[in-house]
Structure formats: structure tokens, C-alpha cells
Amino acid sequence: MGCDARSMLDHVGFQCADLAASASFYDTVLGALGFGRVMSFDEAIGYGPPDDPIFWVSVHDSGEGFRESHIAFKATDRVAVQTFFDAATSAGAEVLHEPRLWPEYHENYFGAFVRDPDGNNVEAVCHLPESAWIHRSPRPLVDVAPAHGGWSTLCPGARPVTASLRGA
């Protein structure tokens, strides 16, 4: 998909003990954030926006033992963080932290944390203030402050939240 200066990673992968269980979990929680399976093989599944498998799960085939990993998926808004959390807990995920503000990170850091079937720390996070912007594309907002060209530069079609949108 070309170079995207807003993201340092091209893709990341987790090995899992039970690919079917992990696939079911990630189908549910990433679907809640607007992502889905992009590629699927017998031994690995790639998730992301259309044509861009950024996050992979695969069968555990190398290394010994377990080391917890942490991954945070960008959410378009705080409602998406709650939707992720609800999907994860409905799928039986262990709750690490319910959705809330984390002011120790920054004043608008809104995140929820759960464990995936292999014990990894999986988060959905929104960095925007509650009244900021809504993005209407399948790719989530990036972490760039409006001072760097404004949201319209990064997210064509983005629009401010108004009172009429809050209940939508």
C-alpha cells in the first residue's frame, strides 16, 4: 500500500496456541473496530483494512514459553472503544481495564484493555477529545495532532461532532 508516514509499522504478528480460538476472538473484536480478515492461510490469518493485512495471528511454531505482548488498535472514537470492549467481553475475554480516560498518558487517552485467548494484552484506544472529530472511513484515525495540517488533511470527509450526531 505504499509508505504511510503516519505509521511506523508495516505489520505485526502473534503466534497463538489455538489458531481457531484466536481467529474467533480477533474476528469479533477487530470487527467491532471496522476491520476484518484480509488474508487467510492454513497457518496464519491477516487482519486490517481492505487490502492491508497489518495484524497477523499464526500457529505457534517457534520459540519456547510465553511472553506477554501488548498491542493497541486505533479506534475512531470513544464509542468504538466501548464497542470493542463489549465485543471482547461477550466473547469471554478477561477484562484488564474497562473503558476509561487514562490522564497519566494524556488528557484525551481513552482506552480499554482485555486479554486475548493466549494471554496477550489487547487494547483499543482513541486519542481524540470526546467532542472532536468523527471519521467515516474503514481505516482508523492516526495519531497526529491537528497542529500538523489539521484533520481534513489526514481524514478527508472528517467532520466535527455536533449535538445531532452524539445520539447517532
Beta strands, then each sheet from edge to edge (+ up, - down):
strand 1: 12-16
strand 2: 36-40
strand 3: 44-48
strand 4: 55-59
strand 5: 70-74
strand 6: 95-101
strand 7: 110-115
strand 8: 121-126
strand 9: 133-134
strand 10: 159-160
sheet 1: 1+ 4+ 3- 2+
sheet 2: 5+ 8+ 7- 6+
sheet 3: 9+ 10-
end
